[in-house]
Amino acid sequence: MGLASGLVGVAIGVSVQTYTNALRKLPYLRHPYMHVFVGATCGYIGYKLPSWEEKLIQDINSIRIEKNMGPLERTGPLTGFGKWQDRE
């Protein structure tokens, strides 16, 4: 999941940089290093997002256990698109 989300992040980063150049009516690849920088930054964020989400849910479940509540259970295939529900 990390590699796929990283590649999606790279694609989004490069697309955003190209789009901002198009809005300013500049050549699409005016500063290629900015495409690399933004793509790498968004790729890193996309790569780390599943692990950040997993850590967040572990922290939430530990707080819920301290409050005598049931842990959350994930129902959904993708990071950010699934739903979290109480385990019953």
JOKAKA-V52280 format. One line per field, one symbol per residue. phi: phi as a letter, one per 40 degrees, with the letter a starting at -180 (. if undefined). A space follows every 50 residues. Layout:
phi->???
This chain:
phi->.cccccccccccccccccccccccfbddbcbcccccccccccccccccdc cccccccccccccccccfbcccbcbicbcgbcbbbccb
